[in-house]
Amino acid sequence: MSCDFLALAQPGVQKLSPYVPGKPVDELARELNLDPAGIVKLASNENPLGPSPKVLEAIRAELADLTRYPDGNGFELKRRLAERYDVQPDQVTLGNGSNDILELVGRAYLAPGLNAVFSQHAFAVYPIVTQAVGATAKVVPAKDWGHDLPAMLAAIDEQTRVVFVANPNNPTGTWFGPQALEEFLAQVPETVLVVLDEAYIEYASGGELPDGLDYLSRYPNLLVSRTFSKAFGLAALRVGYGISSARVADVLNRVRQPFNVNSLALAAACAALADADYLAESRRLNDAGMAQLEAGCRALGLGWIPSRGNFIAIDFGRDTAGINQALLAAGVIVRPVAGYGMPNFLRVSIGLPEENQRFLDVLGQVLARG
Ligand SMILES: *Cc1c(COP(=O)(O)O)cnc(C)c1O
């Protein structure tokens, strides 16, 4: 008789479900025998612009050194990030996506008997990095789909080492303002690391969302995590970073894989950071697409959660599994969020104008059919 290797896994891992990514275009094409070129994917909050020519050029230049290990310290990218954000290079931790930064936090600060606090409907990676190391996830009920920061504060106890807050949050798109963050940080015990996940911060404007970096000098227990996957358009390459006190960065560095960010990703991130036009175009496209999807939802009589990300959670007022299937059959991939406790919603990433329109047209047909 063979033994059960699930039962042998540590209890936190047994209770996890694997992260469910957006369905790849080629997978749907295979399953339904569709032409991949005709499929629209609005499921993974990817940048619809495609890669910046400057990024492609930087990658091509780097190819000549493919036999070499990358710079394990990411000197040049750290230097550029430090310059841009007015911090010291030793405050920067580079990650294989910002997902990696979240994992480093889990490995460095969480363990059995300790816990991490985060919100209901928060990013799915928080429970994974918490339970993977045998720590306990303290999930705080959301308020109006967003983080209930006072309730999260109240959930912090002696065993809490980390609080994960996403601003804006994925998949809800909800956000909080500078004053709410200030009040929160002022009350979190200084022994608790606040991981402020700002994966979508580059899309925000007008001071509506706080810039987490503004709080670093006063809160040594703050770590701001950001990514090149969204507004900078490098999702495939996997580059993210944390900015924190040098002390926290030093700790994360101890558990980091030596060469966690590859050389093409490092070169691409440097080029992306310098490409102001691309970022401006990402934002413009996102603002226009958000307005387009909101208008489309309104026309279809659908509600949604106001969002400051590059996606929107649409409220169908009923289970969306059937609607999602019908969209897939028509070659439109969006993201079901039942796994996030939101079975009546679908999360739709902002695409190019024609992609958004295709989604709205197909959705209109699906809903008309009942
Ligand atoms: C997309 C996302 C990330 C990070 O993605 P990476 O590609 O790993 O950098 C982190 N947090 C949230 C909330 C996200 O939506």
The ligand as an SDF file (V2000), in Angstrom:
LIG
                    3D

 15 15  0  0  0  0  0  0  0  0999 V2000
   -0.1130   41.0910  -10.0080 C   0  0  0  0  0  0  0  0  0  0  0  0
    0.0310   41.2980   -8.5250 C   0  0  0  0  0  0  0  0  0  0  0  0
    1.2560   41.1430   -7.8820 C   0  0  0  0  0  0  0  0  0  0  0  0
    2.5200   40.7190   -8.4740 C   0  0  0  0  0  0  0  0  0  0  0  0
    2.7810   40.1540   -9.5080 O   0  0  0  0  0  0  0  0  0  0  0  0
    4.2600   39.7770   -9.9590 P   0  0  0  0  0  0  0  0  0  0  0  0
    4.0640   39.4930  -11.3810 O   0  0  0  0  0  0  0  0  0  0  0  0
    4.6800   38.6110   -9.1380 O   0  0  0  0  0  0  0  0  0  0  0  0
    5.1230   40.9630   -9.6800 O   0  0  0  0  0  0  0  0  0  0  0  0
    1.3540   41.4030   -6.5460 C   0  0  0  0  0  0  0  0  0  0  0  0
    0.2990   41.8030   -5.8460 N   0  0  0  0  0  0  0  0  0  0  0  0
   -0.8890   41.9710   -6.4170 C   0  0  0  0  0  0  0  0  0  0  0  0
   -2.0120   42.4460   -5.5900 C   0  0  0  0  0  0  0  0  0  0  0  0
   -1.0680   41.7050   -7.7680 C   0  0  0  0  0  0  0  0  0  0  0  0
   -2.2690   41.8230   -8.3090 O   0  0  0  0  0  0  0  0  0  0  0  0
  1  2  1  0
  2  3  1  0
  2 14  2  0
  3  4  1  0
  3 10  2  0
  4  5  1  0
  5  6  1  0
  6  7  2  0
  6  8  1  0
  6  9  1  0
 10 11  1  0
 11 12  2  0
 12 13  1  0
 12 14  1  0
 14 15  1  0
M  END
$$$$
